[in-house]
Amino acid sequence: MTWFGGFRAAGAVAALGVLAAVSGCGAGVETGPSSAGQPPGLIGPVTMSVHGLSGAIVHLTVGRVLNIDTGDVPVTSYRGQVADPAVASFVAGRNDGSARFNPGVVARAPGITEVAMTAGSTAEPVRFTVVVAPR
């Protein structure tokens, strides 16, 4: 191989690296952790802290779940209301004694809806928007 051929091969490898980096950045649909690295067909949850949800816009695909990390607040203390239950539904947290299940939001159908969550009767609601895209 000539020097020019080696330079061309190195340029092609560099171009593929840039293409891989750019394609990983532009295709993100989810707010929060992505599903990168998961085998095709698996739908893992998107986990976000309750502290980062106020005013957020969360993008989900149909069938995907927003898993809400409540931190030090008991998972059973949160209640939620979804403006359009056809688009998404709130799932209360629970503790069955052997495992703790965080509250969350399940994406049901394409659309946009507002969610309000409270922990107890005196807490200020955490309000955020869920945008659901088709799978």
N, C-alpha and C positions, 0 to 999 in steps of 0.2 A: 504494500500500500504506500502511496506517495504521501508526502507531508500534507498536500492539499486534501487528499482523501481522508486522512486522519482528522484534519481540521473540520471537514464536513461531517464526519461521524460524531465528533465531539459536539458540534453545533446542533445536530439532530437530537442527541441525548439531552442537551440543555433545553432545547425547545420542548421536548416531551415532559421534562421536569416542570417547566413553567406552565404548560398546559394542564398538568395534573394539579398543580397548586391553584390555578385560576378556576378550574372546574369544581374543585372542592369548596371554594369560597362563594361562588355565585349561585349554587343550587340549593342553598339552605332554606328550608321552608319553616323549620321549627325555631322558636325562641327557646333558648336554654340548650342543654346538651343535645347533640345530634345523634342520629342513628348510624353514623359512619362506622364501618367495621362490622356491622351486623349483616348476617346473611340475608339475601333478598327474600322478601315474604314475611320476615319477622317484624312485628310492630311492638317496639319497646316503649316504655313510658318516657315522657319528658318530665324531669324532676326540677322543680324550682322551689326556692325558699319563700315562705309566706311574706317575708320582709321585702322581697324583690317584686312582688306582684302588684302592689298598689299603683294604679295608672298604667300598667303594662298592657301590651298587645301580644297575646300568645297565639302563635300559629300552630295548628294541629291538622292532621289529616283524619278522615273518617276512620273510626275504630281506635284511634290513638288516645292515650290517657295522659292528662296532666296530673302528676303525682306531687302533692304539695307538702313539703317538709315544714312542719310546724315548730321546729326547734324545741325549746323547753316547755312550750304550751302543750298540754295533753291533747292528743289527736281527737279525742271524743268531744272536746269543747267547741269545735268549729261547726257552724251551721252555714248553709249556703243557699242562695237563690239564683236561678238562672232565668233571664228575661225570656228566652225562647227555648223551651225544653225540647223542641223538635231538632234544634241544632246541637245542643249539648245538655248534659245532666250532671248535677252535683252528686258525689258519693261521699257520705259522711265517714269519718275515720272511726276505727274501732280497735279495741284491744280485747282479744279473746283469752288472755291469760298466758298463752304460749307465744304469741306474736302480736306485733303492733302494726296496724294498717293505717297509713296516712289518708287524710281526705284527698279528694281529687275531682277532676272534671273529665267526663268521657265525651269525646267528639262523636256525635250521632249522624249528622247530615251536613252537607255544605251550607255555609251561611255565616253570619256574624251575630254574636249575642254578647250581652253584658252579664257579668257574674258579680255578686256581692257576697262576701263571707264575713261572719262575725264570730268572735270567741267570747261567749258569755253575753249577758244582756246589756252590759254597760260599755262594751268595747266599740270603738269606731270601726265601721265596716271597711274591709279591704275590697276595693272595686277594681275590676280589670275587664278587658275585652278578649273574647276568644273568637278567632277567625278559623273556620273549618273549611278545608279544601278537600275535593274528592281524592280518593286514593289512586 
